[in-house]
């Protein structure tokens, strides 16, 4: 399939922004395209409140001070950030491909910053509570056969006729509807970790029951990806950064995001131009159950009741930690207000230009509002038979396919069968 044919097919399913990227850059050598992603110069300094939020969250990840300082310096100078991934213990073939594209031309001396989304439930397709491994590995090569964890999974798989990719959950089924951003590590995680074969167990830090789930998961993902890329990535909770920043920005009645969120006319225009997505997500009950909250007039409406959409309620929710900013608020804070180039996937390149244009239509007059919204990182990592390669497969000895000679379009091809069946929005 030629790049022009792919672009035509993408337009037919309502993905014009992605089609335009394939038309313009599809035949570009992958390394040259990767370099283009990082050629960014922000139009204005980063807001002090956002810089402080980044520093707080990066310190929470127990990174050494020199690495945090280097990352913050790069954010001030270039402001390029990988924003495609979700918080998860280990990443699958699409996220792995995105990281390879993003780092191919990135100077090893520059920190690779990965902002992972925590505003999801554990039932998300990314399987946040699982170690994801391909079907090329037997269950006994992953878990000790004498362990309870192995026996339980062997019984569950006994009736399956087709071998599936392994999703080794370190969490109980009862947590499937829990919000990742509020979750705690359960006691069962330590038992499952102990049952892992040594190569896998070495990738997973000791799990302390009751500790926050997100730093533990991101430390695991970071260790695994470092093995795959040969360079150390710097993972952090993207939603936590923006939540902390918003507690300052939204407390200022003159701030553009205050008007976008709390002025009814402005909010209606902006959200009306975008595909439906929750404005926030919440975890209000004792279990931390995930709840999307959508703007409905002057209320935030969820399955468990409404909340007034007022500065007092929103600021309290952000400060108390039960309220998490949704996708549009995250990108309004980063890309529109602070000039970030947000590297993302096939959906982000469609909705980010719409968000930019909708904000501009209501006078969102920051120097960064015209920032490029088409920084695509994409692909699906597969072997020569088309079999998916997960990040943990590489730890277990599966070689990564070379990127030499590939173009952006060729990198996208393994993703096309699924992508072309998913019109946007």
HELIX and SHEET records of a PDB file:
HELIX    1   1 UNK A    3  UNK A   12  1                                  10    
HELIX    2   2 UNK A   16  UNK A   25  1                                  10    
HELIX    3   3 UNK A   30  UNK A   37  1                                   8    
HELIX    4   4 UNK A   48  UNK A   60  1                                  13    
HELIX    5   5 UNK A   65  UNK A   77  1                                  13    
HELIX    6   6 UNK A   93  UNK A  103  1                                  11    
HELIX    7   7 UNK A  139  UNK A  141  5                                   3    
HELIX    8   8 UNK A  148  UNK A  157  1                                  10    
HELIX    9   9 UNK A  173  UNK A  175  5                                   3    
HELIX   10  10 UNK A  180  UNK A  182  5                                   3    
HELIX   11  11 UNK A  188  UNK A  195  1                                   8    
HELIX   12  12 UNK A  198  UNK A  201  1                                   4    
HELIX   13  13 UNK A  213  UNK A  229  1                                  17    
HELIX   14  14 UNK A  238  UNK A  249  1                                  12    
HELIX   15  15 UNK A  256  UNK A  262  1                                   7    
HELIX   16  16 UNK A  264  UNK A  272  1                                   9    
HELIX   17  17 UNK A  311  UNK A  320  1                                  10    
HELIX   18  18 UNK A  327  UNK A  331  1                                   5    
HELIX   19  19 UNK A  332  UNK A  336  3                                   5    
HELIX   20  20 UNK A  337  UNK A  338  1                                   2    
HELIX   21  21 UNK A  348  UNK A  361  1                                  14    
HELIX   22  22 UNK A  391  UNK A  395  1                                   5    
HELIX   23  23 UNK A  408  UNK A  419  1                                  12    
SHEET    1   A 2 UNK A  80  UNK A  82  0                                        
SHEET    2   A 2 UNK A 341  UNK A 343  1                                        
SHEET    1   B 2 UNK A 112  UNK A 116  0                                        
SHEET    2   B 2 UNK A 233  UNK A 237  1                                        
SHEET    1   C 2 UNK A 130  UNK A 133  0                                        
SHEET    2   C 2 UNK A 166  UNK A 169 -1                                        
SHEET    1   D 5 UNK A 305  UNK A 308  0                                        
SHEET    2   D 5 UNK A 299  UNK A 302 -1                                        
SHEET    3   D 5 UNK A 291  UNK A 296 -1                                        
SHEET    4   D 5 UNK A 280  UNK A 282 -1                                        
SHEET    5   D 5 UNK A 323  UNK A 325 -1                                        
END                                                                             
